[in-house]
Amino acid sequence: MSELVLLTNEPGGTTKVLPSLTLLGHHVHVAAPSASALVEHEHATAVVLDARHDLVGARSLCKILAGPVQSPPVLLVLAEGGFTAVSRSWGAADVILTSAGPAEVEARLRMMAESTREEAITVPAPDRLEAGDLVIDAQAYTARVRGRVLDLTYKEFELLKHLATNPGRVLSRAQLLQEVWGYDYFGGTRTVDVHVRRLRAKLGTEHDHLIGTVRNVGYRFDLRSREAASS
């Protein structure tokens, strides 16, 4: 059971904004949309923000809540047409339709809470990463193999850095699109394959095995020898 803050100007509160939320047993505090409304509920698990009738106001409030002042993750409640306006830049953790059923509402709240816990224990990536012959300097945006500077585009560098930061972890194409290109990227997973092929070419035949292929799944950064990686 969670403590939630519903920000809305709608008379009737939860029953009008997200009716199925009333069936889940969470403690819901209703308040007018403002950042100050969270002062009394600093231990809330999540903020449910009614954005159905005022997308501009919801966007501004999301940006405030996602700013330097720590606040709970925001779940935006939208009408069908609102999806065309929302983007990742708003800072909301997730979005949901006002007609969503109890199971969907509970799943989204649970996933938001789990994501928040993971972010809380995430260790910042180092500015300099050394992986065998590969040296990545995140501040200078350079990658070197045995001292040779690789001529990488911005996305190629970001992809290589992300893979190298997660050695041995198998990352699907969909994960890489989400984590490197972002939620608001609409290209297909073939984009990942193209960038991996270019990266391997630039790493050279002696080091292209660093980016291993996991058939039917995706890719992983592999520091083993070429023979071990192939087997």
Buried (B, 14 or more C-beta within 10 A) or exposed (E): EBBBBBBBEBEEBBEEBBBBBEEBEBEBBBBEBEBEBBEEBEEBBBBBBBBBEBBEBBBBBBEEBBEEEEBBBBBBBBEEEBEEEBEEEBBBBBBBBBEBEBEEBBBBBEEBBEEBEEEEEEEEEEEEBEBBBBBBBBEEEEBBBEEEEBEBEEBBBBBBBBBBBBBEEEBBBEBBBEBBBEEEEEEEEEBBBEBBEBBBEBBEEEBBBBBBBEEEEBBBBBBBEBEEBEE
